[in-house]
Amino acid sequence: MSRRPRLASGAHASARALAALLLASSVGWGQFATVERARKIASGTPGFADTLSNDARFGVSVAPLGDFDGDGIRDLAVGAHRANIGGAERGAVWLLLMRADGTVREHHQISALSGNFVGPLDDHDRFGVSVCSLGDLDLDGTLDLAVGAYRDDDGGVDYGCVYVLFLAPDGTVKAEQKISQLAGGFSAELGLEDSFGWSVEALGDLDGDGLTDLAVGATRDDGLDPEPTRDFGALHVLFLNADGT
């Protein structure tokens, strides 16, 4: 039986940010997937009026949100970790409320200057390098997000962090929890330039407590080697509480 997948894929851009929605054609057993049609989302395209800074890297991360606004259409979160909003390379995430044709019906920015996000973000934190949905972590009926800021300096230079964002139905942040070397009950030892938060991925309920758990990449972690700058990388599995700690 053939299926028509409705999946979204992010495309990287070196100067102007973009994300492309690919609507795949029907694919049968033994056939190759082909693109039925495509829709580009970038600064100034229909429904997305925000002006992006040079080298913002919109599309560096893309996450499905399910039907965030209840209109029957799946929505997206998109990161731009080098956007100069509120300062140099502080980064941002956009919630894109979609139409069925792949255009943006409405969008909401979460950054140092928008979306009721407190942070605070500093220059070069690169918030938005990674993003994923945590489902409804706080059970208020609205999806929540995890967003990485891999060059945050909590504890030391570029240790990195993750923000758990509890969203309101209007796409703004109603509460947040930072997870870093100094916050959120995170007990693992991070080091210089570990880049914790480079990647995030929801794991579902790994430990059976009814709450979504989270995997976080730290791509420049030196592992157990006593020598610095080995950059072996590491993965941290975080068993979350309902408050994001």
Order of alpha helices (4+ residues) and beta strands (2+ residues): beta-beta-beta-beta-beta-beta-beta-beta-beta-beta-beta-beta-beta
